[in-house]
Structure formats: structure tokens, C-alpha cells
Amino acid sequence: MGFSDFLLHRCNVYHIISEGASPGYGLPASLEHSYPDTPDIENVACHFHARSGSASVVQREPQTVYDARIKLSLPWGTDIRVNDKIVDLDTGLEFTAEMPRKVRRHHVHVMVTRRANQEAI
């Protein structure tokens, strides 16, 4: 049984797009963040570690919100970056990637955060 057998889930990865323009007068640009409509990487084999993080269900108006911070394992060489949007293809839940960690040239771990609204960390 190899590492690829461990990757039971599938996800899409969307790289963040940061755009901005200076309002002039020597002021810095205010950045706008967005994600493309189509994924940059589709149907990636992955594993969401449900027990390795924290999760909560909070009653808010108009609906209950699922907030979570969990670990995601990906195959070596997957182009994952800080603030990428990760969509779990099984549940449709969207997560925001934190700093990816490469593990011994074998695979990649990244903590992903789920919030009520998709936002850059």
C-alpha cells in the first residue's frame, strides 16, 4: 500500500489573483483579491485530515456556518500557494490555503481554513 492509496479525496485548486492600482499622489495600490472561474488545477488527489485540526459549527443569521482549520495532504509537486482556494469535490466546501510544507520530497502538507466567506488570510 503506497502513499497514493492514502489520497482518498479529490479537490480543485484556484490560485489567488491580486490586482490593484494606486489612487495617485504617491499612495500605494490597494489590492483587490479574487479567484478565477475555472480551477488552475483540477481533480487533484488529496486527503483532508478531519481529526488533525479544529472545527466548529456556529449558529448565525441566516444560516449555520461551518468554520474549520484542517490539514490537507497533496502529492509531491502540486502547485499550491498561500491564499489559494481549495474546493473539496466531495462536499463542495471551500478552504483557503496557508503556508504549504514540503515533506522530504515525498508529499505536501498545507493547513487549510474554512470561513463563512472566502477571503485571503
C-alpha positions in Angstrom: 0.0 0.0 0.0 1.6 3.3 -1.1 1.0 7.0 -0.4 -1.2 7.3 -3.5 -3.7 4.8 -1.9 -3.9 7.2 1.1 -5.2 10.1 -1.1 -8.9 9.2 -1.0 -10.3 12.7 -1.8 -10.4 15.0 -4.8 -10.1 18.8 -4.9 -9.7 21.7 -7.3 -7.1 24.4 -6.7 -7.6 28.1 -7.6 -4.6 30.5 -7.5 -5.4 33.9 -6.0 -5.4 36.9 -8.3 -4.3 40.2 -6.7 -4.9 43.3 -8.7 -4.7 46.9 -7.7 -4.0 50.4 -8.8 -2.6 53.4 -7.0 -5.1 56.2 -6.4 -2.2 58.6 -7.2 -0.5 61.2 -5.1 2.3 58.6 -4.2 -0.1 56.4 -2.4 0.4 52.6 -2.6 -2.0 50.4 -4.5 -4.9 48.9 -2.7 -5.1 45.3 -3.7 -8.3 43.5 -4.7 -8.3 39.7 -4.4 -10.3 37.3 -6.5 -10.2 33.8 -7.9 -10.6 32.6 -11.5 -13.9 31.0 -12.5 -12.1 27.8 -13.7 -9.7 25.9 -11.5 -5.9 26.2 -12.1 -5.5 22.6 -11.1 -8.5 20.2 -11.5 -9.4 16.9 -9.8 -6.2 16.6 -7.6 -5.9 13.5 -5.5 -5.7 14.7 -1.9 -6.6 13.8 1.7 -8.4 16.1 4.2 -7.4 15.1 7.7 -10.6 15.5 9.6 -9.1 14.8 13.0 -5.9 16.9 12.7 -7.4 20.3 13.1 -10.2 22.3 14.7 -13.7 22.7 13.5 -16.8 24.4 14.8 -20.4 24.9 13.8 -21.8 28.3 14.7 -25.4 29.4 14.6 -25.5 32.7 12.6 -28.2 34.5 10.7 -29.5 33.5 8.2 -27.8 30.0 8.5 -25.5 27.9 10.5 -21.8 28.3 9.5 -19.1 25.6 9.4 -15.7 27.1 10.3 -12.6 24.8 10.3 -8.8 24.6 10.2 -7.6 21.2 9.0 -4.5 19.6 7.4 -4.6 18.7 3.7 -2.1 16.3 2.1 -1.3 16.5 -1.6 1.1 14.7 -4.0 4.7 16.0 -4.4 4.9 18.7 -7.0 1.4 20.0 -6.6 1.5 23.8 -7.2 -0.2 25.0 -4.0 0.4 28.6 -2.7 -0.6 30.7 0.2 -4.2 32.0 -0.1 -5.1 29.6 -2.9 -8.8 28.5 -2.8 -9.2 24.7 -2.4 -12.6 23.2 -3.2 -13.4 19.7 -1.8 -15.1 18.0 -4.7 -17.0 15.6 -2.4 -18.6 18.2 -0.3 -18.3 21.5 -2.3 -16.7 23.2 0.8 -14.2 25.9 0.0 -11.0 26.4 2.0 -8.1 28.9 2.0 -4.6 27.5 2.0 -2.0 28.6 4.5 1.8 28.1 4.1 2.5 24.8 2.3 5.1 22.5 3.8 7.1 20.1 1.6 7.7 16.8 3.4 11.0 15.1 2.4 10.5 15.4 -1.3 7.6 13.0 -0.9 4.4 15.0 -0.4 3.0 18.4 0.6 1.1 19.3 3.7 -0.9 22.5 4.0 -3.2 23.8 6.7 -6.5 25.0 5.1 -9.1 27.3 6.7 -12.8 27.4 6.1 -14.7 30.5 7.0 -18.2 31.8 6.3 -16.9 33.9 3.4 -13.9 33.0 1.2 -11.2 35.5 1.9 -7.4 35.9 1.8 -5.7 35.2 5.1 
